Amino acid sequence: MSGKRQYRRFTVEEKLAILKESEQPGVTAAAVCRKHAISPNLLYGWRAVAQKATEAALKGPDKPDEQVERLRAELARLRAVVSEITAENLELKKKI
């Protein structure tokens, strides 16, 4: 054996099916993990991601005013970074 570990990639549909299966009455997470040859940590990680995504979807999008202010703040920060880099560049050119 080469010693290189092979990782499986699951599609979104496969992950959702496994999560739904694990939520059925009378089914344990351990049994589902054994059936699909995955670790319980992976299953619980998928659950956490799904829960966060559900919460974000139910919250809805940012209010337009909040989103505009967030984008303006980000633009100001990026402009400051560009300005700083430009100043450093000019200083370096003067030294040459």
Backbone atoms as SQL, in Angstrom:
CREATE TABLE atoms (id INTEGER PRIMARY KEY, chain TEXT, resi INTEGER, resn TEXT, atom TEXT, x REAL, y REAL, z REAL);
INSERT INTO atoms VALUES
  (1, 'A', 1, 'MET', 'N', 0.838, -1.179, 0.000),
  (2, 'A', 1, 'MET', 'CA', 0.000, 0.000, 0.000),
  (3, 'A', 1, 'MET', 'C', 0.884, 1.243, 0.000),
  (4, 'A', 2, 'SER', 'N', 0.487, 2.279, -0.702),
  (5, 'A', 2, 'SER', 'CA', 1.329, 3.456, -0.868),
  (6, 'A', 2, 'SER', 'C', 1.363, 4.325, 0.379),
  (7, 'A', 3, 'GLY', 'N', 0.423, 4.152, 1.302),
  (8, 'A', 3, 'GLY', 'CA', 0.401, 4.973, 2.498),
  (9, 'A', 3, 'GLY', 'C', -0.366, 6.273, 2.315),
  (10, 'A', 4, 'LYS', 'N', -0.741, 6.572, 1.087),
  (11, 'A', 4, 'LYS', 'CA', -1.498, 7.786, 0.828),
  (12, 'A', 4, 'LYS', 'C', -2.971, 7.515, 1.118),
  (13, 'A', 5, 'ARG', 'N', -3.572, 8.370, 1.915),
  (14, 'A', 5, 'ARG', 'CA', -4.954, 8.162, 2.324),
  (15, 'A', 5, 'ARG', 'C', -5.910, 8.728, 1.275),
  (16, 'A', 6, 'GLN', 'N', -6.911, 7.948, 0.958),
  (17, 'A', 6, 'GLN', 'CA', -7.927, 8.364, -0.001),
  (18, 'A', 6, 'GLN', 'C', -9.110, 8.968, 0.757),
  (19, 'A', 7, 'TYR', 'N', -9.540, 10.137, 0.348),
  (20, 'A', 7, 'TYR', 'CA', -10.695, 10.777, 0.943),
  (21, 'A', 7, 'TYR', 'C', -11.851, 10.739, -0.043),
  (22, 'A', 8, 'ARG', 'N', -13.039, 10.485, 0.490),
  (23, 'A', 8, 'ARG', 'CA', -14.227, 10.500, -0.351),
  (24, 'A', 8, 'ARG', 'C', -14.838, 11.881, -0.306),
  (25, 'A', 9, 'ARG', 'N', -15.439, 12.264, -1.398),
  (26, 'A', 9, 'ARG', 'CA', -16.152, 13.542, -1.457),
  (27, 'A', 9, 'ARG', 'C', -17.627, 13.214, -1.606),
  (28, 'A', 10, 'PHE', 'N', -18.422, 13.862, -0.795),
  (29, 'A', 10, 'PHE', 'CA', -19.860, 13.650, -0.839),
  (30, 'A', 10, 'PHE', 'C', -20.521, 14.841, -1.520),
  (31, 'A', 11, 'THR', 'N', -21.501, 14.548, -2.339),
  (32, 'A', 11, 'THR', 'CA', -22.261, 15.630, -2.964),
  (33, 'A', 11, 'THR', 'C', -23.228, 16.205, -1.923),
  (34, 'A', 12, 'VAL', 'N', -23.785, 17.352, -2.225),
  (35, 'A', 12, 'VAL', 'CA', -24.763, 17.964, -1.331),
  (36, 'A', 12, 'VAL', 'C', -25.949, 17.022, -1.140),
  (37, 'A', 13, 'GLU', 'N', -26.378, 16.396, -2.209),
  (38, 'A', 13, 'GLU', 'CA', -27.519, 15.487, -2.133),
  (39, 'A', 13, 'GLU', 'C', -27.220, 14.309, -1.209),
  (40, 'A', 14, 'GLU', 'N', -25.992, 13.767, -1.315),
  (41, 'A', 14, 'GLU', 'CA', -25.614, 12.650, -0.446),
  (42, 'A', 14, 'GLU', 'C', -25.578, 13.080, 1.015),
  (43, 'A', 15, 'LYS', 'N', -25.026, 14.253, 1.272),
  (44, 'A', 15, 'LYS', 'CA', -24.970, 14.752, 2.652),
  (45, 'A', 15, 'LYS', 'C', -26.367, 14.942, 3.214),
  (46, 'A', 16, 'LEU', 'N', -27.259, 15.549, 2.418),
  (47, 'A', 16, 'LEU', 'CA', -28.630, 15.761, 2.889),
  (48, 'A', 16, 'LEU', 'C', -29.345, 14.439, 3.158),
  (49, 'A', 17, 'ALA', 'N', -29.130, 13.468, 2.299),
  (50, 'A', 17, 'ALA', 'CA', -29.766, 12.156, 2.485),
  (51, 'A', 17, 'ALA', 'C', -29.270, 11.496, 3.763),
  (52, 'A', 18, 'ILE', 'N', -27.967, 11.586, 4.018),
  (53, 'A', 18, 'ILE', 'CA', -27.395, 10.988, 5.235),
  (54, 'A', 18, 'ILE', 'C', -27.918, 11.725, 6.460),
  (55, 'A', 19, 'LEU', 'N', -27.995, 13.044, 6.398),
  (56, 'A', 19, 'LEU', 'CA', -28.527, 13.818, 7.526),
  (57, 'A', 19, 'LEU', 'C', -29.983, 13.466, 7.799),
  (58, 'A', 20, 'LYS', 'N', -30.796, 13.357, 6.741),
  (59, 'A', 20, 'LYS', 'CA', -32.205, 12.999, 6.921),
  (60, 'A', 20, 'LYS', 'C', -32.333, 11.603, 7.515),
  (61, 'A', 21, 'GLU', 'N', -31.492, 10.706, 7.047),
  (62, 'A', 21, 'GLU', 'CA', -31.520, 9.339, 7.566),
  (63, 'A', 21, 'GLU', 'C', -31.198, 9.324, 9.055),
  (64, 'A', 22, 'SER', 'N', -30.233, 10.144, 9.468),
  (65, 'A', 22, 'SER', 'CA', -29.826, 10.153, 10.874),
  (66, 'A', 22, 'SER', 'C', -30.873, 10.789, 11.786),
  (67, 'A', 23, 'GLU', 'N', -31.823, 11.525, 11.216),
  (68, 'A', 23, 'GLU', 'CA', -32.856, 12.187, 12.012),
  (69, 'A', 23, 'GLU', 'C', -34.131, 11.362, 12.133),
  (70, 'A', 24, 'GLN', 'N', -34.161, 10.182, 11.512),
  (71, 'A', 24, 'GLN', 'CA', -35.341, 9.326, 11.570),
  (72, 'A', 24, 'GLN', 'C', -35.510, 8.779, 12.988),
  (73, 'A', 25, 'PRO', 'N', -36.758, 8.612, 13.432),
  (74, 'A', 25, 'PRO', 'CA', -36.997, 8.055, 14.768),
  (75, 'A', 25, 'PRO', 'C', -36.418, 6.643, 14.888),
  (76, 'A', 26, 'GLY', 'N', -35.772, 6.383, 16.002),
  (77, 'A', 26, 'GLY', 'CA', -35.218, 5.058, 16.274),
  (78, 'A', 26, 'GLY', 'C', -33.882, 4.786, 15.620),
  (79, 'A', 27, 'VAL', 'N', -33.356, 5.725, 14.859),
  (80, 'A', 27, 'VAL', 'CA', -32.075, 5.545, 14.180),
  (81, 'A', 27, 'VAL', 'C', -31.010, 6.309, 14.956),
  (82, 'A', 28, 'THR', 'N', -29.896, 5.641, 15.234),
  (83, 'A', 28, 'THR', 'CA', -28.819, 6.314, 15.955),
  (84, 'A', 28, 'THR', 'C', -27.800, 6.875, 14.966),
  (85, 'A', 29, 'ALA', 'N', -27.143, 7.921, 15.391),
  (86, 'A', 29, 'ALA', 'CA', -26.099, 8.526, 14.565),
  (87, 'A', 29, 'ALA', 'C', -24.984, 7.511, 14.321),
  (88, 'A', 30, 'ALA', 'N', -24.665, 6.731, 15.339),
  (89, 'A', 30, 'ALA', 'CA', -23.592, 5.749, 15.209),
  (90, 'A', 30, 'ALA', 'C', -23.919, 4.717, 14.128),
  (91, 'A', 31, 'ALA', 'N', -25.171, 4.284, 14.068),
  (92, 'A', 31, 'ALA', 'CA', -25.570, 3.285, 13.063),
  (93, 'A', 31, 'ALA', 'C', -25.468, 3.867, 11.655),
  (94, 'A', 32, 'VAL', 'N', -25.889, 5.104, 11.502),
  (95, 'A', 32, 'VAL', 'CA', -25.816, 5.756, 10.183),
  (96, 'A', 32, 'VAL', 'C', -24.355, 5.922, 9.783),
  (97, 'A', 33, 'CYS', 'N', -23.511, 6.305, 10.727),
  (98, 'A', 33, 'CYS', 'CA', -22.083, 6.483, 10.432),
  (99, 'A', 33, 'CYS', 'C', -21.434, 5.173, 10.015),
  (100, 'A', 34, 'ARG', 'N', -21.770, 4.101, 10.712),
  (101, 'A', 34, 'ARG', 'CA', -21.214, 2.791, 10.331),
  (102, 'A', 34, 'ARG', 'C', -21.695, 2.395, 8.939),
  (103, 'A', 35, 'LYS', 'N', -22.978, 2.603, 8.668),
  (104, 'A', 35, 'LYS', 'CA', -23.557, 2.217, 7.379),
  (105, 'A', 35, 'LYS', 'C', -22.862, 2.927, 6.226),
  (106, 'A', 36, 'HIS', 'N', -22.543, 4.208, 6.412),
  (107, 'A', 36, 'HIS', 'CA', -21.945, 5.005, 5.338),
  (108, 'A', 36, 'HIS', 'C', -20.427, 5.148, 5.473),
  (109, 'A', 37, 'ALA', 'N', -19.864, 4.476, 6.467),
  (110, 'A', 37, 'ALA', 'CA', -18.406, 4.485, 6.708),
  (111, 'A', 37, 'ALA', 'C', -17.867, 5.912, 6.855),
  (112, 'A', 38, 'ILE', 'N', -18.537, 6.690, 7.725),
  (113, 'A', 38, 'ILE', 'CA', -18.069, 8.041, 8.028),
  (114, 'A', 38, 'ILE', 'C', -17.908, 8.159, 9.538),
  (115, 'A', 39, 'SER', 'N', -17.158, 9.147, 9.956),
  (116, 'A', 39, 'SER', 'CA', -16.971, 9.336, 11.392),
  (117, 'A', 39, 'SER', 'C', -18.139, 10.150, 11.948),
  (118, 'A', 40, 'PRO', 'N', -18.460, 9.922, 13.205),
  (119, 'A', 40, 'PRO', 'CA', -19.523, 10.716, 13.831),
  (120, 'A', 40, 'PRO', 'C', -19.201, 12.217, 13.808),
  (121, 'A', 41, 'ASN', 'N', -17.920, 12.561, 13.931),
  (122, 'A', 41, 'ASN', 'CA', -17.547, 13.977, 13.887),
  (123, 'A', 41, 'ASN', 'C', -17.931, 14.611, 12.554),
  (124, 'A', 42, 'LEU', 'N', -17.792, 13.873, 11.478),
  (125, 'A', 42, 'LEU', 'CA', -18.174, 14.383, 10.173),
  (126, 'A', 42, 'LEU', 'C', -19.684, 14.630, 10.114),
  (127, 'A', 43, 'LEU', 'N', -20.451, 13.675, 10.609),
  (128, 'A', 43, 'LEU', 'CA', -21.905, 13.816, 10.624),
  (129, 'A', 43, 'LEU', 'C', -22.324, 15.023, 11.460),
  (130, 'A', 44, 'TYR', 'N', -21.743, 15.166, 12.649),
  (131, 'A', 44, 'TYR', 'CA', -22.101, 16.289, 13.516),
  (132, 'A', 44, 'TYR', 'C', -21.649, 17.616, 12.903),
  (133, 'A', 45, 'GLY', 'N', -20.538, 17.603, 12.186),
  (134, 'A', 45, 'GLY', 'CA', -20.094, 18.812, 11.493),
  (135, 'A', 45, 'GLY', 'C', -21.089, 19.223, 10.419),
  (136, 'A', 46, 'TRP', 'N', -21.573, 18.241, 9.665),
  (137, 'A', 46, 'TRP', 'CA', -22.581, 18.531, 8.639),
  (138, 'A', 46, 'TRP', 'C', -23.845, 19.088, 9.275),
  (139, 'A', 47, 'ARG', 'N', -24.225, 18.529, 10.428),
  (140, 'A', 47, 'ARG', 'CA', -25.417, 19.024, 11.125),
  (141, 'A', 47, 'ARG', 'C', -25.243, 20.490, 11.517),
  (142, 'A', 48, 'ALA', 'N', -24.071, 20.818, 12.033),
  (143, 'A', 48, 'ALA', 'CA', -23.812, 22.201, 12.464),
  (144, 'A', 48, 'ALA', 'C', -23.870, 23.160, 11.281),
  (145, 'A', 49, 'VAL', 'N', -23.273, 22.768, 10.174),
  (146, 'A', 49, 'VAL', 'CA', -23.287, 23.612, 8.975),
  (147, 'A', 49, 'VAL', 'C', -24.720, 23.797, 8.479),
  (148, 'A', 50, 'ALA', 'N', -25.493, 22.716, 8.471),
  (149, 'A', 50, 'ALA', 'CA', -26.885, 22.788, 8.017),
  (150, 'A', 50, 'ALA', 'C', -27.700, 23.692, 8.937),
  (151, 'A', 51, 'GLN', 'N', -27.453, 23.601, 10.236),
  (152, 'A', 51, 'GLN', 'CA', -28.183, 24.435, 11.193),
  (153, 'A', 51, 'GLN', 'C', -27.875, 25.916, 10.976),
  (154, 'A', 52, 'LYS', 'N', -26.593, 26.238, 10.782),
  (155, 'A', 52, 'LYS', 'CA', -26.205, 27.639, 10.542),
  (156, 'A', 52, 'LYS', 'C', -26.808, 28.163, 9.250),
  (157, 'A', 53, 'ALA', 'N', -26.810, 27.335, 8.224),
  (158, 'A', 53, 'ALA', 'CA', -27.374, 27.752, 6.938),
  (159, 'A', 53, 'ALA', 'C', -28.880, 27.980, 7.059),
  (160, 'A', 54, 'THR', 'N', -29.543, 27.139, 7.824),
  (161, 'A', 54, 'THR', 'CA', -30.978, 27.292, 8.026),
  (162, 'A', 54, 'THR', 'C', -31.267, 28.598, 8.759),
  (163, 'A', 55, 'GLU', 'N', -30.498, 28.872, 9.806),
  (164, 'A', 55, 'GLU', 'CA', -30.690, 30.109, 10.564),
  (165, 'A', 55, 'GLU', 'C', -30.457, 31.329, 9.674),
  (166, 'A', 56, 'ALA', 'N', -29.416, 31.288, 8.868),
  (167, 'A', 56, 'ALA', 'CA', -29.114, 32.420, 7.982),
  (168, 'A', 56, 'ALA', 'C', -30.227, 32.617, 6.956),
  (169, 'A', 57, 'ALA', 'N', -30.764, 31.522, 6.438),
  (170, 'A', 57, 'ALA', 'CA', -31.832, 31.623, 5.440),
  (171, 'A', 57, 'ALA', 'C', -33.103, 32.187, 6.062),
  (172, 'A', 58, 'LEU', 'N', -33.394, 31.804, 7.293),
  (173, 'A', 58, 'LEU', 'CA', -34.602, 32.298, 7.947),
  (174, 'A', 58, 'LEU', 'C', -34.472, 33.744, 8.398),
  (175, 'A', 59, 'LYS', 'N', -33.248, 34.164, 8.674),
  (176, 'A', 59, 'LYS', 'CA', -33.013, 35.558, 9.049),
  (177, 'A', 59, 'LYS', 'C', -33.336, 36.490, 7.899),
  (178, 'A', 60, 'GLY', 'N', -33.022, 36.050, 6.724),
  (179, 'A', 60, 'GLY', 'CA', -33.239, 36.878, 5.548),
  (180, 'A', 60, 'GLY', 'C', -32.022, 37.739, 5.279),
  (181, 'A', 61, 'PRO', 'N', -32.065, 38.453, 4.163),
  (182, 'A', 61, 'PRO', 'CA', -30.913, 39.280, 3.808),
  (183, 'A', 61, 'PRO', 'C', -30.814, 40.495, 4.728),
  (184, 'A', 62, 'ASP', 'N', -29.621, 41.099, 4.729),
  (185, 'A', 62, 'ASP', 'CA', -29.425, 42.332, 5.484),
  (186, 'A', 62, 'ASP', 'C', -30.408, 43.382, 4.986),
  (187, 'A', 63, 'LYS', 'N', -30.726, 44.294, 5.876),
  (188, 'A', 63, 'LYS', 'CA', -31.531, 45.422, 5.431),
  (189, 'A', 63, 'LYS', 'C', -30.687, 46.223, 4.460),
  (190, 'A', 64, 'PRO', 'N', -31.306, 46.815, 3.446),
  (191, 'A', 64, 'PRO', 'CA', -30.523, 47.547, 2.434),
  (192, 'A', 64, 'PRO', 'C', -29.616, 48.612, 3.040),
  (193, 'A', 65, 'ASP', 'N', -30.100, 49.341, 4.033),
  (194, 'A', 65, 'ASP', 'CA', -29.279, 50.389, 4.646),
  (195, 'A', 65, 'ASP', 'C', -28.050, 49.804, 5.335),
  (196, 'A', 66, 'GLU', 'N', -28.246, 48.693, 6.046),
  (197, 'A', 66, 'GLU', 'CA', -27.123, 48.044, 6.725),
  (198, 'A', 66, 'GLU', 'C', -26.107, 47.532, 5.706),
  (199, 'A', 67, 'GLN', 'N', -26.597, 46.962, 4.635),
  (200, 'A', 67, 'GLN', 'CA', -25.715, 46.420, 3.608),
  (201, 'A', 67, 'GLN', 'C', -24.929, 47.544, 2.940),
  (202, 'A', 68, 'VAL', 'N', -25.580, 48.654, 2.643),
  (203, 'A', 68, 'VAL', 'CA', -24.898, 49.787, 2.018),
  (204, 'A', 68, 'VAL', 'C', -23.812, 50.324, 2.948),
  (205, 'A', 69, 'GLU', 'N', -24.128, 50.457, 4.224),
  (206, 'A', 69, 'GLU', 'CA', -23.137, 50.964, 5.186),
  (207, 'A', 69, 'GLU', 'C', -21.964, 50.007, 5.319),
  (208, 'A', 70, 'ARG', 'N', -22.244, 48.712, 5.329),
  (209, 'A', 70, 'ARG', 'CA', -21.168, 47.720, 5.420),
  (210, 'A', 70, 'ARG', 'C', -20.266, 47.807, 4.197),
  (211, 'A', 71, 'LEU', 'N', -20.865, 47.954, 3.030),
  (212, 'A', 71, 'LEU', 'CA', -20.081, 48.051, 1.797),
  (213, 'A', 71, 'LEU', 'C', -19.277, 49.349, 1.745),
  (214, 'A', 72, 'ARG', 'N', -19.860, 50.458, 2.226),
  (215, 'A', 72, 'ARG', 'CA', -19.120, 51.724, 2.274),
  (216, 'A', 72, 'ARG', 'C', -17.915, 51.626, 3.201),
  (217, 'A', 73, 'ALA', 'N', -18.101, 51.003, 4.346),
  (218, 'A', 73, 'ALA', 'CA', -16.990, 50.834, 5.287),
  (219, 'A', 73, 'ALA', 'C', -15.888, 49.979, 4.662),
  (220, 'A', 74, 'GLU', 'N', -16.273, 48.923, 3.962),
  (221, 'A', 74, 'GLU', 'CA', -15.292, 48.063, 3.298),
  (222, 'A', 74, 'GLU', 'C', -14.556, 48.830, 2.200),
  (223, 'A', 75, 'LEU', 'N', -15.272, 49.643, 1.448),
  (224, 'A', 75, 'LEU', 'CA', -14.661, 50.457, 0.399),
  (225, 'A', 75, 'LEU', 'C', -13.659, 51.439, 0.995),
  (226, 'A', 76, 'ALA', 'N', -14.025, 52.075, 2.098),
  (227, 'A', 76, 'ALA', 'CA', -13.112, 53.017, 2.758),
  (228, 'A', 76, 'ALA', 'C', -11.854, 52.299, 3.240),
  (229, 'A', 77, 'ARG', 'N', -12.028, 51.106, 3.791),
  (230, 'A', 77, 'ARG', 'CA', -10.875, 50.330, 4.266),
  (231, 'A', 77, 'ARG', 'C', -9.961, 49.967, 3.105),
  (232, 'A', 78, 'LEU', 'N', -10.540, 49.532, 1.995),
  (233, 'A', 78, 'LEU', 'CA', -9.739, 49.156, 0.830),
  (234, 'A', 78, 'LEU', 'C', -9.016, 50.357, 0.233),
  (235, 'A', 79, 'ARG', 'N', -9.677, 51.506, 0.219),
  (236, 'A', 79, 'ARG', 'CA', -9.021, 52.717, -0.281),
  (237, 'A', 79, 'ARG', 'C', -7.831, 53.096, 0.593),
  (238, 'A', 80, 'ALA', 'N', -7.982, 52.937, 1.899),
  (239, 'A', 80, 'ALA', 'CA', -6.883, 53.237, 2.812),
  (240, 'A', 80, 'ALA', 'C', -5.705, 52.297, 2.562),
  (241, 'A', 81, 'VAL', 'N', -5.991, 51.034, 2.313),
  (242, 'A', 81, 'VAL', 'CA', -4.928, 50.061, 2.040),
  (243, 'A', 81, 'VAL', 'C', -4.214, 50.418, 0.742),
  (244, 'A', 82, 'VAL', 'N', -4.970, 50.763, -0.299),
  (245, 'A', 82, 'VAL', 'CA', -4.366, 51.141, -1.591),
  (246, 'A', 82, 'VAL', 'C', -3.496, 52.380, -1.413),
  (247, 'A', 83, 'SER', 'N', -3.990, 53.330, -0.655),
  (248, 'A', 83, 'SER', 'CA', -3.235, 54.558, -0.409),
  (249, 'A', 83, 'SER', 'C', -1.916, 54.260, 0.302),
  (250, 'A', 84, 'GLU', 'N', -1.974, 53.413, 1.298),
  (251, 'A', 84, 'GLU', 'CA', -0.765, 53.044, 2.050),
  (252, 'A', 84, 'GLU', 'C', 0.239, 52.323, 1.157),
  (253, 'A', 85, 'ILE', 'N', -0.233, 51.401, 0.361),
  (254, 'A', 85, 'ILE', 'CA', 0.663, 50.656, -0.527),
  (255, 'A', 85, 'ILE', 'C', 1.276, 51.587, -1.568),
  (256, 'A', 86, 'THR', 'N', 0.478, 52.512, -2.084),
  (257, 'A', 86, 'THR', 'CA', 0.983, 53.470, -3.070),
  (258, 'A', 86, 'THR', 'C', 2.082, 54.336, -2.460),
  (259, 'A', 87, 'ALA', 'N', 1.868, 54.791, -1.229),
  (260, 'A', 87, 'ALA', 'CA', 2.879, 55.611, -0.550),
  (261, 'A', 87, 'ALA', 'C', 4.166, 54.815, -0.342),
  (262, 'A', 88, 'GLU', 'N', 4.036, 53.560, 0.077),
  (263, 'A', 88, 'GLU', 'CA', 5.222, 52.718, 0.266),
  (264, 'A', 88, 'GLU', 'C', 5.945, 52.511, -1.058),
  (265, 'A', 89, 'ASN', 'N', 5.206, 52.331, -2.124),
  (266, 'A', 89, 'ASN', 'CA', 5.775, 52.123, -3.448),
  (267, 'A', 89, 'ASN', 'C', 6.567, 53.359, -3.886),
  (268, 'A', 90, 'LEU', 'N', 6.001, 54.538, -3.661),
  (269, 'A', 90, 'LEU', 'CA', 6.691, 55.778, -4.021),
  (270, 'A', 90, 'LEU', 'C', 7.980, 55.955, -3.217),
  (271, 'A', 91, 'GLU', 'N', 7.931, 55.602, -1.951),
  (272, 'A', 91, 'GLU', 'CA', 9.130, 55.701, -1.103),
  (273, 'A', 91, 'GLU', 'C', 10.230, 54.773, -1.627),
  (274, 'A', 92, 'LEU', 'N', 9.831, 53.577, -1.986),
  (275, 'A', 92, 'LEU', 'CA', 10.820, 52.616, -2.508),
  (276, 'A', 92, 'LEU', 'C', 11.409, 53.093, -3.838),
  (277, 'A', 93, 'LYS', 'N', 10.583, 53.689, -4.683),
  (278, 'A', 93, 'LYS', 'CA', 11.080, 54.209, -5.975),
  (279, 'A', 93, 'LYS', 'C', 12.070, 55.345, -5.770),
  (280, 'A', 94, 'LYS', 'N', 11.834, 56.183, -4.754),
  (281, 'A', 94, 'LYS', 'CA', 12.732, 57.291, -4.470),
  (282, 'A', 94, 'LYS', 'C', 14.099, 56.798, -4.028),
  (283, 'A', 95, 'LYS', 'N', 14.133, 55.674, -3.345),
  (284, 'A', 95, 'LYS', 'CA', 15.384, 55.099, -2.845),
  (285, 'A', 95, 'LYS', 'C', 16.230, 54.507, -3.972),
  (286, 'A', 96, 'ILE', 'N', 15.600, 54.164, -5.076),
  (287, 'A', 96, 'ILE', 'CA', 16.332, 53.539, -6.196),
  (288, 'A', 96, 'ILE', 'C', 17.062, 54.511, -6.989);
